[in-house]
């Protein structure tokens, strides 16, 4: 999958995130019932900020242009341990790895295991090739690099 395809998918995902489609509204309610701190207002604000600041086509093009972003497949697999204190708090890490073209293995927080999982399912619905780039696991092993979202532990 080339860079432009990945950018287009993220733009489409951003449009979905700010939509009021019934399936998305249902997922946001499910996330709220799972974690009472994730009020509809907080989830909505997180989605609006992500969509408008991260998932705008021009911004993604400009941002990717500053880096040597792979246009094809890459053999790196990055493990992400997602925090769960804010709705979609690890989205930027997810986005960086996806745009760069690496595969990622994600361990979701038990406090926020609904929203990103659904958004990845939506990306796969948009383009089934995404399934080769993203997986969810309970334990991260054998990755080439690791990111702990929200952590200052760099060791």
Rosetta blueprint (number, residue, H / E / L):
1 X L
2 X L
3 X H
4 X H
5 X H
6 X H
7 X H
8 X H
9 X H
10 X H
11 X H
12 X H
13 X H
14 X H
15 X H
16 X H
17 X H
18 X L
19 X L
20 X L
21 X L
22 X H
23 X H
24 X H
25 X H
26 X H
27 X H
28 X H
29 X H
30 X H
31 X H
32 X H
33 X H
34 X H
35 X L
36 X L
37 X L
38 X L
39 X L
40 X H
41 X H
42 X H
43 X H
44 X H
45 X H
46 X H
47 X H
48 X H
49 X H
50 X H
51 X H
52 X H
53 X H
54 X H
55 X L
56 X L
57 X H
58 X H
59 X H
60 X H
61 X H
62 X H
63 X H
64 X H
65 X H
66 X L
67 X L
68 X L
69 X L
70 X L
71 X L
72 X L
73 X L
74 X L
75 X L
76 X L
77 X E
78 X E
79 X E
80 X E
81 X E
82 X L
83 X L
84 X L
85 X L
86 X L
87 X L
88 X L
89 X L
90 X L
91 X H
92 X H
93 X H
94 X H
95 X H
96 X H
97 X H
98 X H
99 X H
100 X H
101 X L
102 X L
103 X E
104 X E
105 X E
106 X E
107 X E
108 X L
109 X L
110 X L
111 X L
112 X L
113 X L
114 X L
115 X H
116 X H
117 X H
118 X H
119 X H
120 X H
121 X H
122 X H
123 X H
124 X H
125 X H
126 X H
127 X L
128 X H
129 X H
130 X H
131 X H
132 X H
133 X L
134 X E
135 X E
136 X E
137 X L
138 X L
139 X L
140 X L
141 X L
142 X L
143 X L
144 X L
145 X E
146 X E
147 X E
148 X E
149 X L
150 X L
151 X L
152 X L
153 X L
154 X L
155 X L
